[in-house]
Amino acid sequence: MEFTHAKSDRPGEGYKHIGLGGTFAGAIILFTFGGLMIDRWLGFTPLFTLVGTGVGSVLGFLNVYWKIQAEIDEQRRKKK
């Protein structure tokens, strides 16, 4: 089996995807922390922490999905 490497137009293009992973993780951490702070303020134990984690996960995923879709669309336009 032979492995081939995809050639890119610019060096270091993969760092864009590493940044997307950081964005995804950051959204989860930010919303979880926000939910934890609301729980401490209102006295609810896990409610808003769980809601914040869920919201952060969904929004982080959608952000990554939309950015990758935009990149795919841009590559398709360049081919035409």
C-alpha angles and dihedrals in degrees: 000000000000123000120213127193121225111241115226131199093236132035115246095024089141091069087074088065093046087055090052089055089051090050091052093049091044092054091052093047094045095050093042090052091047091051090049091053092049090049091053092046095049098032097241111137112213103351104096093030089061092042091049092049091050094046092046091050094050095044092044091050093047091050092052092044094051093048093050091047090051090051091050091049091050091051091050091052091051091053093055 
